Structures are given as structure tokens and as C-alpha cells.
């Protein structure tokens, strides 16, 4: 359960359940079953924003498309991003995908006796046909691309002005509170109202 200092809607957000064979092998979780909540992504990123929320939902949608009713197998999924590693918010999106899938570039767990390797499963600057990310099951080779259309969940027009005032240190306390509320309200609308909206979280079979 999220701590009391987080917005209440975090606890109402979708949950992603996976099975991690390494967690099972080492006794970290019964059966290797792990639950990831939006608050876990927030703790990882250090903030809550539409990008973090969209990355969480894109990963969720891709895994559902690839595994159906079966539990996704953490550590057995390749993740590819269309953006370069140092471009825009690619690093944030990749971090959330890594949290849930276990996929890393060259910094992850090396494995044990040839098993449970997490390296060389995360790639940037890849040619994608439609989406922002491509997820591939390593056992079957099946893959999907996924993207998020945030234009369908617009922010309040004056939120950008409020942000600039807050960044400049000229915003009054009431304006700071309003900015925070408006910012998180957009995240809330995405997580609670559009998590399963195919017009927002778009899946492209490959």
C-alpha cells in the first residue's frame, strides 16, 4: 500500500503482476510472483508525471498483449526503444520498463551458471514501425510495439505558466499548490481513466 504522503489515486492505479524465476530460485518471493504498482515506478523515478505513468501503462499493455492470461516472465523479455539513450525522456521510460521486465543493457545481473541473465535485453535507437517501444518474448519471439498518445489527455492551458512561475521562484504558495494539483490530476486521469483506452495506450502487433 502506498504511504500516506502519496496522492490517494496511486493506490487505485492498475497493478502489474509478473513471475520472476530468479526471485523464485533465491527465495525472494513465493513462486517468484512480484507485484508492481505505480508507486514503485514513482519511487524509482523520484517523481510522478505523465511520462512515468505512460511508461508504466505501455509496459502493462505490451505484457498483456504478449502473455494474455499467463503471467509475464520477468527476465525473459527484450525491450527496445526508438529513441536514443540520451534523447528526451527515453531514460525515464526505459527505467520503468526495466523495473517491470528486468531487461537491462550491460549493467544488469550477469546470471548464475548461464541462467537468469538480465544483460543485453534493453536497446535504444532501434527502428520501430509504429510505437515508442517494442517488447519481445524471448521464449517465443513474439513481439508488439506500443505507444502512448497523451494529446487525448490535455493539461490545463495555464499549467505551463504556473510551472514557469514555480521554476522561477516567483509563484505564490497558492499557485504552487495549484500547479501540483493540476500536474497530478493529469496523471490521475491517465491512470484511472485511460489505462485500457486503446486510443491512448496503443498496441501494434508486429
VOVOVEX-508242 format. One record per residue (C-alpha): residue in three letters; residue number from 1; x, y, z. Coordinates in Angstrom, 2 decimals, m for minus. Last residue first. Layout:
   r   k      px      py      pz
 ALA NUM       X       Y       Z
...
//
This chain:
   r   k      px      py      pz
 UNK 206    4.48   m6.95  m35.26
 UNK 205    1.27   m6.27  m33.31
 UNK 204    0.76   m2.53  m32.65
 UNK 203   m0.69   m1.60  m29.25
 UNK 202   m1.80    1.93  m28.48
 UNK 201   m2.25    3.29  m24.98
 UNK 200   m4.34    6.41  m25.66
 UNK 199   m6.86    5.32  m28.32
 UNK 198   m6.72    1.78  m26.97
 UNK 197   m8.11    3.00  m23.61
 UNK 196   m7.23    0.39  m21.01
 UNK 195   m5.26    2.66  m18.68
 UNK 194   m7.37    5.63  m19.78
 UNK 193   m9.49    6.78  m16.86
 UNK 192   m7.62    5.78  m13.75
 UNK 191   m4.00    6.04  m14.83
 UNK 190   m4.36    8.81  m17.41
 UNK 189   m6.81   10.91  m15.41
 UNK 188   m4.64   10.58  m12.32
 UNK 187   m1.53   11.71  m14.18
 UNK 186   m3.42   14.76  m15.44
 UNK 185   m4.63   15.41  m11.90
 UNK 184   m1.04   15.18  m10.66
 UNK 183    0.00   18.22  m12.64
 UNK 182   m3.15   20.17  m11.81
 UNK 181   m2.73   19.59   m8.07
 UNK 180    0.97   20.44   m8.11
 UNK 179    0.34   23.62  m10.10
 UNK 178   m2.48   24.70   m7.80
 UNK 177   m0.34   24.19   m4.71
 UNK 176    2.46   26.25   m6.22
 UNK 175   m0.04   28.97   m7.17
 UNK 174   m1.40   29.07   m3.62
 UNK 173    2.12   29.35   m2.23
 UNK 172    2.83   32.28   m4.53
 UNK 171    4.89   31.68   m7.64
 UNK 170    8.05   33.76   m8.19
 UNK 169   10.63   31.04   m7.68
 UNK 168   11.50   30.91  m11.37
 UNK 167   10.63   27.21  m11.54
 UNK 166    7.30   27.85   m9.82
 UNK 165    6.49   30.73  m12.18
 UNK 164    7.41   28.61  m15.18
 UNK 163    5.25   25.76  m13.94
 UNK 162    2.28   28.09  m13.43
 UNK 161    2.60   29.33  m16.99
 UNK 160    2.73   25.75  m18.28
 UNK 159   m0.38   24.91  m16.21
 UNK 158   m2.31   27.80  m17.82
 UNK 157   m3.80   25.62  m20.56
 UNK 156   m4.98   22.79  m18.26
 UNK 155   m3.33   19.58  m19.41
 UNK 154   m4.51   17.54  m22.33
 UNK 153   m5.43   13.87  m22.09
 UNK 152   m6.03   12.90  m25.73
 UNK 151   m2.73   14.51  m26.69
 UNK 150   m1.06   11.92  m24.48
 UNK 149   m1.00    9.34  m27.25
 UNK 148    1.04    6.50  m25.75
 UNK 147    2.90    3.96  m27.88
 UNK 146    3.35    0.20  m28.03
 UNK 145    5.08   m2.27  m30.29
 UNK 144    4.43   m5.96  m30.01
 UNK 143    6.59   m9.07  m30.14
 UNK 142    6.51  m12.84  m30.47
 UNK 141    9.93  m14.49  m30.38
 UNK 140    8.56  m17.49  m28.48
 UNK 139   10.85  m17.84  m25.47
 UNK 138   12.47  m14.41  m25.74
 UNK 137    9.15  m12.60  m25.61
 UNK 136    9.63   m9.27  m27.36
 UNK 135    8.59   m5.78  m26.29
 UNK 134    8.90   m2.87  m28.73
 UNK 133    8.80    0.73  m27.54
 UNK 132    7.71    4.10  m28.89
 UNK 131    5.41    2.56  m31.44
 UNK 130    4.79    2.41  m35.18
 UNK 129    7.43    0.66  m37.28
 UNK 128   10.34    0.74  m34.89
 UNK 127   13.98    1.05  m35.91
 UNK 126   16.05    0.85  m32.71
 UNK 125   17.74    3.84  m31.13
 UNK 124   17.94    2.16  m27.71
 UNK 123   18.26   m1.44  m26.59
 UNK 122   17.46   m3.40  m23.42
 UNK 121   17.95   m7.17  m23.30
 UNK 120   21.74   m7.32  m23.40
 UNK 119   22.00   m8.18  m19.70
 UNK 118   19.43   m9.77  m17.41
 UNK 117   20.98  m13.24  m17.17
 UNK 116   18.83  m15.60  m15.11
 UNK 115   20.66  m18.76  m16.20
 UNK 114   24.12  m19.47  m17.62
 UNK 113   25.51  m20.83  m14.38
 UNK 112   24.07  m17.88  m12.46
 UNK 111   23.20  m14.61  m14.16
 UNK 110   25.09  m11.49  m15.18
 UNK 109   22.69   m9.14  m13.33
 UNK 108   22.28   m5.82  m15.08
 UNK 107   24.70   m3.16  m16.29
 UNK 106   25.16   m4.04  m19.98
 UNK 105   21.70   m3.17  m21.28
 UNK 104   18.93   m4.16  m18.93
 UNK 103   15.64   m6.09  m19.08
 UNK 102   14.14   m6.89  m15.67
 UNK 101   10.63   m6.60  m17.11
 UNK 100    8.95   m4.36  m14.51
 UNK  99   11.81   m2.19  m13.30
 UNK  98   13.44   m2.25  m16.73
 UNK  97   10.32   m0.81  m18.36
 UNK  96   10.27    1.97  m15.76
 UNK  95   13.94    2.72  m16.33
 UNK  94   13.48    2.69  m20.10
 UNK  93   10.75    5.32  m19.93
 UNK  92   12.90    7.57  m17.76
 UNK  91   15.94    7.14  m19.97
 UNK  90   13.97    7.85  m23.13
 UNK  89   12.64   11.13  m21.71
 UNK  88   14.30   13.36  m24.28
 UNK  87   17.20   11.68  m26.04
 UNK  86   20.23   10.34  m24.19
 UNK  85   19.53    6.66  m24.82
 UNK  84   18.49    7.24  m28.41
 UNK  83   14.78    6.98  m29.13
 UNK  82   13.04    4.04  m30.79
 UNK  81   13.16    1.95  m27.66
 UNK  80   13.67   m1.80  m27.50
 UNK  79   12.77   m4.14  m24.64
 UNK  78   13.61   m7.86  m24.61
 UNK  77   11.66  m10.09  m22.24
 UNK  76   12.77  m13.20  m20.37
 UNK  75   13.95  m11.50  m17.18
 UNK  74   10.43  m11.17  m15.80
 UNK  73    8.14  m13.86  m17.14
 UNK  72    4.73  m12.40  m17.88
 UNK  71    1.96  m14.26  m16.04
 UNK  70   m0.47  m16.07  m18.32
 UNK  69   m3.91  m14.61  m19.13
 UNK  68   m2.68  m12.97  m22.33
 UNK  67    1.10  m13.15  m22.46
 UNK  66    2.16  m10.84  m25.28
 UNK  65   m0.80   m8.46  m25.32
 UNK  64   m0.88   m8.25  m21.53
 UNK  63    2.85   m7.60  m21.47
 UNK  62    2.51   m4.79  m24.00
 UNK  61   m0.37   m3.20  m22.11
 UNK  60    1.45   m3.19  m18.78
 UNK  59    4.64   m1.82  m20.32
 UNK  58    2.68    0.95  m22.00
 UNK  57    0.85    1.65  m18.74
 UNK  56    4.04    2.06  m16.68
 UNK  55    5.70    4.13  m19.40
 UNK  54    2.59    6.32  m19.62
 UNK  53    2.61    6.90  m15.86
 UNK  52    6.28    7.84  m15.83
 UNK  51    5.79   10.15  m18.80
 UNK  50    2.59   11.69  m17.41
 UNK  49    4.43   12.65  m14.22
 UNK  48    5.14   11.30  m10.76
 UNK  47    8.60   11.85   m9.30
 UNK  46   11.64   10.12   m7.85
 UNK  45   11.92    7.86  m10.88
 UNK  44   12.24    4.63   m8.89
 UNK  43    9.87    5.70   m6.12
 UNK  42    7.36    6.80   m8.73
 UNK  41    7.67    3.50  m10.58
 UNK  40    7.01    1.63   m7.35
 UNK  39    4.04    3.95   m6.67
 UNK  38    2.55    2.79   m9.95
 UNK  37    2.34   m0.71   m8.61
 UNK  36    4.44   m3.75   m9.39
 UNK  35    3.50   m7.13   m7.98
 UNK  34    6.01   m9.97   m7.94
 UNK  33    5.40  m13.72   m8.04
 UNK  32    8.65  m15.71   m7.92
 UNK  31    6.75  m18.72   m6.63
 UNK  30    6.96  m17.23   m3.17
 UNK  29    9.19  m14.17   m3.39
 UNK  28   12.89  m13.63   m2.65
 UNK  27   13.59  m17.34   m2.29
 UNK  26   16.68  m17.29   m4.48
 UNK  25   15.21  m19.52   m7.20
 UNK  24   11.79  m17.83   m7.03
 UNK  23   13.21  m14.33   m7.34
 UNK  22   15.34  m15.61  m10.21
 UNK  21   12.31  m17.17  m11.92
 UNK  20   10.47  m13.80  m11.84
 UNK  19    6.73  m14.11  m12.37
 UNK  18    4.86  m10.93  m13.15
 UNK  17    1.91   m8.98  m11.77
 UNK  16    1.23   m5.41  m12.93
 UNK  15   m1.19   m3.36  m10.82
 UNK  14   m3.51   m0.66  m12.14
 UNK  13   m3.95    2.58  m10.18
 UNK  12   m6.22    2.92   m7.15
 UNK  11   m3.35    3.13   m4.65
 UNK  10   m1.71    5.92   m6.63
 UNK   9   m5.06    7.74   m6.58
 UNK   8   m4.57    8.68   m2.94
 UNK   7   m1.66   11.02   m3.64
 UNK   6    1.48    9.92   m1.78
 UNK   5    2.39   11.04    1.76
 UNK   4    0.15    8.37    3.32
 UNK   3    2.39    5.55    2.16
 UNK   2    1.35    3.47   m0.81
 UNK   1    0.00    0.00    0.00
//
